[in-house]
């Protein structure tokens, strides 16, 4: 429903003195909004969840792994 309202507003904005062009743009805008907005919302939610889990794991287990000194190559 919000996509139809947004499509109507966009179509009205572009239809000022241009005939059916605004109606066509409104229909296209509604279709694009219906397809794109849920995808962008999912990407945003997944990105937020990834960031929160990454921050939690770094706080819980530390940032850099601790290796014993004999496990690293010596410079000599």
C-alpha positions in Angstrom: 0.0 0.0 0.0 2.8 2.4 0.8 4.4 1.6 -2.6 1.2 2.6 -4.4 1.0 5.9 -2.4 4.7 6.6 -3.2 4.2 5.7 -6.8 1.2 8.0 -7.0 3.2 10.9 -5.5 6.1 10.3 -7.8 3.8 10.1 -10.8 2.0 13.2 -9.8 5.3 15.1 -9.5 6.4 14.1 -13.0 3.0 14.5 -14.6 2.9 18.3 -14.4 1.8 19.2 -17.9 3.2 16.0 -19.5 0.1 13.8 -20.0 0.4 10.0 -19.4 4.1 10.1 -18.8 3.6 10.7 -15.1 1.2 7.8 -14.8 3.6 5.5 -16.5 6.5 6.7 -14.2 4.2 6.2 -11.2 3.5 2.6 -12.1 7.2 1.9 -12.8 8.2 3.6 -9.5 5.6 1.4 -7.6 7.0 -1.8 -9.1 10.6 -0.8 -8.4 9.7 0.2 -4.8 7.9 -3.2 -4.3 11.0 -5.1 -5.5 13.9 -3.1 -4.1 12.8 -1.9 -0.7 12.4 -5.4 0.9 15.8 -6.4 -0.5 17.5 -3.3 0.9 15.8 -3.9 4.3 17.1 -7.5 4.4 20.6 -6.4 3.5 20.5 -3.8 6.2 19.2 -6.2 8.8 21.7 -8.8 8.0 24.6 -6.3 8.0 23.5 -5.1 11.4 23.3 -8.6 12.8 26.7 -9.4 11.3 28.2 -6.3 13.0 26.7 -7.0 16.3 27.8 -10.7 16.3 31.3 -9.7 15.2 31.6 -7.1 18.0 30.3 -9.6 20.5 32.8 -12.2 19.5 35.7 -9.7 19.6 34.6 -8.5 23.0 34.1 -12.0 24.3 37.2 -13.7 22.9 39.6 -10.8 22.3 40.7 -9.1 19.1 44.0 -10.8 18.2 44.8 -14.5 18.8 47.6 -15.2 21.3 50.2 -17.6 19.9 53.1 -19.0 21.9 56.4 -17.4 21.1 57.9 -20.6 19.8 55.2 -20.9 17.1 56.3 -17.7 15.4 59.3 -17.7 13.1 62.5 -16.3 14.6 64.4 -13.5 12.9 67.8 -14.9 13.2 
